[in-house]
Amino acid sequence: MKSYRESIFGKLGGQEILAYTFENDRGYRLIVMNYGATVIKYVSPDKNNHFDNIVVGFDQFEDYIGNSPKHGASIGPVAGRIAGATFDLNGQTFQLEANNGLNCNHSGSSGWDSSVFEVEEVSNDGLTFYTERTDGTGCFPGNLKIWVSYTLTEKGKLEISYQVQTDQDTLVNPTNHSYFNLSGDFSQPIDQHVLQLHTKGVYPIAPDGVPAKEVDADRGFVKGLQTGLALKEIFADPDEQIQVVSGLDHPFALDKEQEEAGCLYDPASGRYLTFRTDAPCVVTYSANFVDESVVINGQPMIQHNGIALEAQALPDAIHSDLKDQVILESGSLFTSTTVYFAGVK
């Protein structure tokens, strides 16, 4: 590994926002910043050994403030939607911020994605970000201690790990919100990318995005994804689950008997991205909603300019018999690790 580099990426209210660059001897490069414990770049080779960043993001810090697609950010304490922006725990009702219709999405405006983390430790192959979150922040219970670790391996794998402690029973279900576009050209949609998932089925979503709590394995696009399907075929699928959101915004139950969770492949560049995780689900979001105020490389963002592969528990699990997956008890330690690897074939 080469020596890591620290640089000032921007300022927030007079506070310096720091970026850290890690590079291995093969030319893979990872850049992360302490604002939102965010992935800025993951640089990998294509079939011609040309290196590009494959994580959709921005060149300047100011664009990450109010970043509605949450490019590259750490999402927590609870990723995804909580129906009705409310939940019951230990006989107490907690009313959250409703920031997505009637629902709370990605923990509201006080989520980790807008927090400035400290750097607890750093070495040439990665770092650990740390922050604390006081009881009642975002109306969630518990004083939290949060660690987000990023590692770039000699092979070029990107490892993301979470640890969370609490002094009260609370909800924890974090994820990373990087959008991948393996072409490296974010002005081009990912229509030609092929997605394959080791999945037992999809959790169908309601029009407001809240998922059902039972897996559906019989839909055509689910069967297609189990063997591999071009995203353009998914986007054109008349299934109401696809058309209600103009693409993918769905949790898939992972087949935990498989070592890998799935693979994304771009035939033009030859890049393929494998990922594995100890989380039970992956939420796939194909950048269906276009916010034209988001400017990437001087152009307003386009629909389907990347796909987020969010390893986590089922969103809104607290309202199901899967709630134990998202309840972190006082004194317990939450841990989760996801590994992405951009190879070539």
N, C-alpha and C positions, 0 to 999 in steps of 0.2 A: 504494500500500500504506500502511496505517496503521503507526504505530510499534509494534514488537514489545513484549511485556510479559514480564518475568521475575517469577516468584513462587515461594514455598516451598510445595511440594505435600505434603511430609511429612518425616519423619526416619527414618533407618535407622542404628541404633547410634550415634546422636548426629550422624550426617552428614546435612546438609540435602539433600533431594531437590528438584530444581528443575524447574518446569514453564515452558514457553515458549509464548506465545500469539501467533499471526500472523493478521492479518485484512486482507482486501483491501477495496476500495471497493464491491464488489458484495455484501458481507456474508458471504462465505465465511470460515470460521475454522478454523484448525488448531491443536491443542494437543498438544505432545509433552513427554515428560519424560526426564531423563537416566538414570533407573533402567530398564535394559533397552532403552534407546533406543526408547521405547514411544510409540505413537500413543494419546493419550487421547481426543481428539475430532476429527472432521472434520465441520464444520457446513455444510449446504448447503440451498438453498431447495427447496420443493415447488412444485406447479403453481399454488398460491395465494400464492406468494412467502412462505410461512411457513418459517422456518429451524429445522432440527433437526439434532442430532448423529446421524450414521448409522453410527458405529463403536461396537460394543458395548464397554462398559467401566464403570468405577466412578467415583464422586464423591470417594472418599477413598483416599489412598495405601495404607493398611494392607491393603486388599482386593487389591492387586496382589502382595503378598508371598505366595509359595506359590500363585500364580495358575495352577491346573492347566490351564485352557483356553488360557493364555498370550495373553490378550486384548491385541491391539495391539503385542505385543513383537517386537523383532528376534530372529530365531532364527539361531543359528550356533555354531560355525563350520559345522556341517553340519545342515541341516534334514531332517526325516523320519527314517525308520528305517534303521539299518544292521544287516543280518541277523546274528544270532548275536553281536552286540556285538563284532565282531572284523573286522579287515581286514589284508591284507598289502600292504606297500609297500616297494619296493626290497629285497626279500628278508627283511624284518623283519615279524613279526606284532605287531599292536597290539590289546590286549584292553581294551575300553571298558566303561563302566558299563552294565549291563543294567537298564534302568529301565522296560521295556515288555515284560513276559514275558522271553524270552531275548534280546530285541533292545535296541539302544540307540536311543532316540528323541529327536530334537531336541538331540543332543549331551550328554544326561544333565543332572545337577543343576548342572553348572558352566557351562552355556551362557550366551550373551550376554544372555538374557532376565532373568538375575538379576545382571548386572554393572552397576556404576555408572560411567557414561561421563563424561568431561570434555567441555566445550564448547570446541571448537577455534576456531570462528568463528561469529558470529551477525550477521544483518542483518534488515531489516524483512520480507524475503520467505523467510527460512528460516535453517537452521543446519547445522553439521557436528559430530556427536558423534565422540569419539575415545577409544579404549582400547587397551591392550596386554595380551597374553595370553602367559604364559610357557610355554616348552617343557614338555610333559608334562601341562598342565592338561587334565583330562578324559581323560588318557592319549593325547591327540593330539600328534603331533610338531610342533616348530617354535615359535619365538617369533614371535608375530603382531602386526602393527600393523593396527588396524581403524578405518575411518572409515565412519560411517553419516550420510548427509545427507538432510534433509527440506526441500522447497521448496513453498510455496504461491504459485501464479502469479496474475497479475491476472485471468485468466479463471476461476480457481478450481481448477486442476489440482493434485493432490497428487503430487509427484515424490519417489521414494525411490531413493537411489543408495548402492551399496556399493563400497568399495575395501579390499583386503586385501593385505598383504605378508607374506612369511615368509622365514626364513633356513634352512629345511629343507623338503624336499618334504613336502607334507601334503595334507589334504582340506579343501576349502572349498566350501560350497554353501548360502549364506544365503538367508533370505526374511523377509518381514514377515507377522505372524500376526494382522492385523486381521480381525475378523468384521464383515461389513456386514449391516445391516438397514435397508433404505431407507425403511421406515415411520417410523423414529425412535422406535418404541415397542418396547422390548426384552422386554416381557411378551407380545408377539404373535409367533407363528412366521412364518417366511418362506415358508410354503406357497404363497402367491399370487404370489411373485416369479417372473419368467421369466428363465431363464439361457440364454444363447446363447454357444457357444464356436467359434472357428475352430480346429478340432482335426482331426488326422489319425487319432485313435483314442485309446482308453483303454488304460492298462496295468492289466490285471486284478490284483486283490490277493488274497493268501491270507488265511485267517481271522485271522492275526496281523498283517495290514496290510502285509506286505512285498509290493511289486509284482513282477509278472512283468517280463521284460525285452523282450518283444515286444508291439507295438501290436495291439489288436483293434479294427477299424473296423466290424464287422458287427453289433454288439449294437444292439437297438432304441433304448435310451436314448442311445447315442452318435449315432445318426442324428437323433434328436429334438433333441439339444443343438446339432447343427450348424445347425439352422434356428431353434431356440428352443423351450424346453419349460418349462411351469410346474413348479416344484419339487414341488408336491403330486403331480403325475403321476409324477415320478421316485421319490418316496418310496413310492408305491403299486405300482411296477413289480415284478412277481414275479421278475425276473432275480435269480439268486442273488448276483450282484455287489452289488446294491443291498441285498438282504435280509440279507446277512452282517454289514453294519454299520449297518443301518437308515437308509440314506441314502447320501450321497456321502462318500468318504474316498479319492479316487482321483486319480492323476496322469493328465493328458491331454497328449499330444504336440501342440504347437501348430503350426499351418500358418504357417510363417515367411514365406510369400509374401503373407500378409495383414498390413496395418499394425497393425490392432487384434487383440488376443488374444480378446476377447469382450465381452459386455455383460450386465449384470444390470438388470432392469426391474421396478418396482413399479407396477402400473396404478393403485392407489388414490391414491398420492401424486403420481404422474407422474414420480417420479425415475428416472433411468436412470444406471447407472455403467458407463462404458467403461473398459477398461484395455489397455495395451500394454506390452510388455516385450521385452528382448533375451534373456531366459531361454528355454530350449527347451521347458519344461513349465509347466503350472499344476496345482497340487494343489488340488482343491476339497474342503473339509471343511465339512459342513453341521451342525456342533454336535450330533452324534448321541448322544454320551455325556453324560449329565446328572450333574453333581456338585452335589447339593443343598446342599452347604456354600457354594457360590458364590451370593451374594445380590446381585441387581441391582435397584435401585430398591425395596429393602425386601422383595423376593420371591425365593424360590429360582429359580434359572435353569430355563427350560423347554427341552425338546428343540427343535432347529431354530430357535433364536432368532437365528441369524445364519449367514452363510456366509463362510468364509475362502477367498480366492483367492490362493494362495501361488505366486508366480512363482519358479521355481528349476529346477535340473536334476533328473533323475529320482532319487527317493530310492533308496538302495542301489545307485546306479550303479557304485560301486567293485567290485561283484560282477558286472559285465557288461562288454560291449565298449564301453560308454559311459563307462568309468571316466575317460577323459581329460577329460571335462567337469567332473570334481570334484577332479582332482589339480592342485594349485597347486605349481609348481616353485619351488625356492629362487631368490630374486632376481626372480621374476616378480610382476606386479601383477594381481590379480583385480579386475574391474569388472563391475557390473551395474546397470541402471536399469529401474525400473518406474514407470509413470505411470497414476494413476487420475483419472477426472473424473466428478463427479456433476452431470449436467445435468438438464433437465426437458423432457418432451414430453407 
